[in-house]
């Protein structure tokens, strides 16, 4: 079934291929490379017709080169896990856990069919890896928060994540990691404290304005703004800009909604 790639042919291939790409070439031609720079690759048929075969394929695709590697991740004995890949035992009770780490639907692992990668499972795996590195992935929202005249608050969307050290975040937040998000401000009304395009970290667990002159993310009418807020006698608030050329706005509780407090800001220098 296999042919050995002679050393002299290997030398010729090195003219146009690196050691990293050569194994792929040999694999495509159903060969085994005999040179030491190239890993030996056996062209095994992929078994997607059995639960164990699908599990093995998904495990390899997820980057777990050996069954023992994935068994360690799942905190199982290697012999126990290999029995699942070898179709000696069923793994229905572990299917959801396997699928979450491997980034595939549990239903596909158990029953087969067309493989559609689960975005939620892939996202969960990324978050798990980040946690193991001591990081929290904070969602970045395009909220149109304005540091100028304002923008429509409802026009926000999720555009990605930003990684932060979990221990560092704990020193800033009052709630959990799920209460945090990042956004970018627009405009110059908060200059020099915040500049156009600065990234702000917002803690939505902090909604009560209990200290004067802190910076908050607010919705005022149908506009989203990032401003300083001062509580006034009588229960109203002064929404202030750091730019002295921008006049403050007075608002009541009915006119202003607190989204969260800005606990950190950063910019690209």
QUIUR-V872626 format. One record per pair of residues at least 12 apart in sequence whose C-alpha atoms are under 7 Angstrom apart, sorted by the first residue. I is the first residue (numbers start at 1). J is the second residue. D is the distance in Angstrom with one decimal. If there is no record, write none. Layout:
BEGIN
i=I j=J d=D
i=I j=J d=D
END
This chain:
BEGIN
i=2 j=30 d=6.2
i=2 j=31 d=5.5
i=2 j=32 d=6.7
i=3 j=31 d=5.0
i=3 j=32 d=6.2
i=4 j=31 d=5.9
i=4 j=32 d=5.1
i=4 j=33 d=6.1
i=4 j=34 d=6.3
i=5 j=31 d=6.3
i=5 j=32 d=6.1
i=5 j=33 d=5.1
i=5 j=34 d=5.9
i=6 j=34 d=6.7
i=7 j=34 d=6.7
i=7 j=35 d=6.2
i=19 j=37 d=6.0
i=19 j=38 d=6.0
i=22 j=38 d=6.8
i=23 j=38 d=5.7
i=23 j=39 d=6.5
i=27 j=41 d=6.7
i=27 j=43 d=6.7
i=30 j=43 d=6.4
i=49 j=112 d=6.9
i=51 j=87 d=7.0
i=51 j=109 d=5.7
i=51 j=110 d=5.3
i=51 j=111 d=6.9
i=52 j=84 d=5.6
i=52 j=85 d=3.9
i=52 j=86 d=5.6
i=52 j=87 d=5.0
i=53 j=85 d=6.1
i=54 j=109 d=5.8
i=55 j=85 d=6.1
i=55 j=109 d=6.1
i=56 j=85 d=5.7
i=58 j=102 d=6.3
i=59 j=102 d=6.3
i=62 j=102 d=5.6
i=67 j=82 d=6.6
i=92 j=110 d=6.9
i=95 j=109 d=7.0
i=99 j=121 d=7.0
i=100 j=121 d=4.8
i=100 j=124 d=6.6
i=100 j=125 d=6.6
i=101 j=121 d=7.0
i=101 j=125 d=5.3
i=103 j=117 d=6.5
i=103 j=118 d=6.0
i=103 j=121 d=4.5
i=103 j=122 d=4.4
i=103 j=125 d=6.8
i=104 j=117 d=5.0
i=104 j=118 d=5.3
i=104 j=121 d=6.5
i=105 j=117 d=6.6
i=105 j=118 d=5.7
i=134 j=165 d=6.0
i=134 j=166 d=5.8
i=135 j=163 d=6.0
i=135 j=164 d=5.4
i=135 j=165 d=4.6
i=135 j=166 d=5.2
i=136 j=163 d=5.6
i=136 j=164 d=5.4
i=136 j=165 d=6.3
i=136 j=166 d=5.5
i=137 j=161 d=5.6
i=137 j=162 d=5.5
i=137 j=163 d=4.6
i=137 j=164 d=6.6
i=138 j=161 d=5.3
i=138 j=162 d=5.2
i=138 j=163 d=6.2
i=138 j=180 d=6.4
i=138 j=181 d=5.5
i=138 j=182 d=6.8
i=139 j=160 d=5.9
i=139 j=161 d=4.3
i=139 j=162 d=6.4
i=139 j=181 d=5.1
i=139 j=182 d=6.3
i=140 j=158 d=6.1
i=140 j=159 d=5.8
i=140 j=160 d=5.2
i=140 j=161 d=5.1
i=140 j=162 d=6.6
i=140 j=181 d=5.8
i=140 j=182 d=4.7
i=140 j=183 d=5.6
i=141 j=156 d=6.5
i=141 j=157 d=5.5
i=141 j=158 d=4.6
i=141 j=159 d=5.8
i=141 j=181 d=6.9
i=141 j=182 d=6.2
i=141 j=183 d=5.3
i=142 j=156 d=4.8
i=142 j=157 d=5.1
i=142 j=158 d=6.2
i=142 j=159 d=6.5
i=142 j=183 d=6.0
i=143 j=155 d=6.4
i=143 j=156 d=3.9
i=143 j=157 d=6.5
i=143 j=183 d=6.7
i=144 j=156 d=6.3
i=144 j=224 d=6.6
i=145 j=185 d=5.6
i=145 j=186 d=6.8
i=145 j=224 d=4.6
i=145 j=225 d=4.9
i=145 j=226 d=6.4
i=146 j=185 d=5.7
i=146 j=186 d=5.0
i=146 j=187 d=6.3
i=146 j=224 d=6.0
i=146 j=225 d=4.6
i=146 j=226 d=6.2
i=147 j=185 d=5.8
i=147 j=186 d=5.2
i=147 j=187 d=4.7
i=147 j=188 d=6.0
i=147 j=189 d=5.2
i=147 j=190 d=5.9
i=147 j=225 d=6.0
i=147 j=226 d=5.7
i=148 j=186 d=6.6
i=148 j=187 d=4.4
i=148 j=188 d=5.8
i=148 j=189 d=5.0
i=150 j=223 d=5.4
i=150 j=224 d=5.9
i=150 j=225 d=5.9
i=151 j=223 d=5.1
i=151 j=224 d=6.0
i=152 j=222 d=5.8
i=152 j=223 d=4.9
i=152 j=224 d=6.5
i=153 j=219 d=6.8
i=153 j=222 d=5.7
i=153 j=223 d=4.9
i=153 j=224 d=4.7
i=172 j=263 d=6.5
i=173 j=203 d=6.4
i=174 j=205 d=6.5
i=175 j=205 d=5.5
i=179 j=203 d=5.8
i=179 j=204 d=5.2
i=179 j=205 d=5.8
i=180 j=201 d=7.0
i=180 j=202 d=5.6
i=180 j=203 d=4.8
i=180 j=204 d=6.2
i=181 j=201 d=5.9
i=181 j=202 d=5.5
i=181 j=203 d=7.0
i=182 j=199 d=6.6
i=182 j=200 d=5.5
i=182 j=201 d=4.5
i=182 j=202 d=6.0
i=183 j=199 d=5.7
i=183 j=200 d=5.5
i=183 j=201 d=6.8
i=184 j=197 d=5.4
i=184 j=198 d=5.5
i=184 j=199 d=4.6
i=184 j=200 d=6.1
i=185 j=197 d=5.4
i=185 j=198 d=5.8
i=185 j=199 d=6.7
i=189 j=241 d=5.5
i=189 j=242 d=6.4
i=189 j=243 d=5.0
i=189 j=246 d=6.3
i=190 j=241 d=5.3
i=190 j=242 d=4.6
i=190 j=243 d=5.4
i=191 j=242 d=5.9
i=191 j=243 d=5.3
i=192 j=242 d=7.0
i=193 j=242 d=6.9
i=198 j=265 d=6.7
i=198 j=266 d=5.8
i=198 j=267 d=4.9
i=199 j=265 d=5.5
i=199 j=266 d=5.2
i=199 j=267 d=6.1
i=200 j=262 d=6.4
i=200 j=264 d=5.8
i=200 j=265 d=4.3
i=200 j=266 d=6.5
i=201 j=262 d=5.7
i=201 j=263 d=5.8
i=201 j=264 d=5.1
i=201 j=265 d=6.2
i=202 j=260 d=5.8
i=202 j=261 d=5.4
i=202 j=262 d=4.5
i=202 j=263 d=5.9
i=203 j=260 d=5.2
i=203 j=261 d=5.4
i=203 j=262 d=6.5
i=203 j=263 d=6.7
i=204 j=259 d=5.9
i=204 j=260 d=4.0
i=204 j=261 d=6.6
i=205 j=260 d=6.6
i=206 j=260 d=5.3
i=206 j=261 d=5.8
i=207 j=258 d=5.5
i=207 j=259 d=6.5
i=207 j=260 d=5.2
i=207 j=261 d=6.7
i=212 j=229 d=6.7
i=212 j=230 d=5.1
i=212 j=231 d=6.6
i=213 j=228 d=5.3
i=213 j=229 d=5.1
i=213 j=230 d=5.1
i=214 j=228 d=5.3
i=214 j=229 d=6.1
i=215 j=227 d=5.4
i=215 j=228 d=4.3
i=215 j=229 d=6.5
i=215 j=261 d=6.3
i=215 j=262 d=5.6
i=216 j=228 d=6.1
i=216 j=229 d=6.9
i=216 j=260 d=6.0
i=216 j=261 d=4.4
i=216 j=262 d=5.3
i=217 j=258 d=6.4
i=217 j=259 d=5.4
i=217 j=260 d=5.4
i=217 j=261 d=5.9
i=217 j=262 d=6.5
i=218 j=256 d=6.8
i=218 j=257 d=5.7
i=218 j=258 d=4.7
i=218 j=259 d=5.3
i=219 j=256 d=5.9
i=219 j=257 d=5.2
i=219 j=258 d=6.6
i=219 j=259 d=7.0
i=220 j=255 d=6.0
i=220 j=256 d=4.7
i=220 j=257 d=6.5
i=221 j=255 d=6.1
i=221 j=256 d=6.8
i=227 j=239 d=6.2
i=227 j=240 d=5.8
i=227 j=241 d=5.8
i=228 j=240 d=5.0
i=228 j=241 d=6.3
i=236 j=250 d=6.9
i=236 j=251 d=5.7
i=236 j=252 d=4.5
i=236 j=253 d=6.8
i=237 j=250 d=5.6
i=237 j=251 d=5.2
i=237 j=252 d=6.1
i=238 j=250 d=4.5
i=238 j=251 d=6.4
END
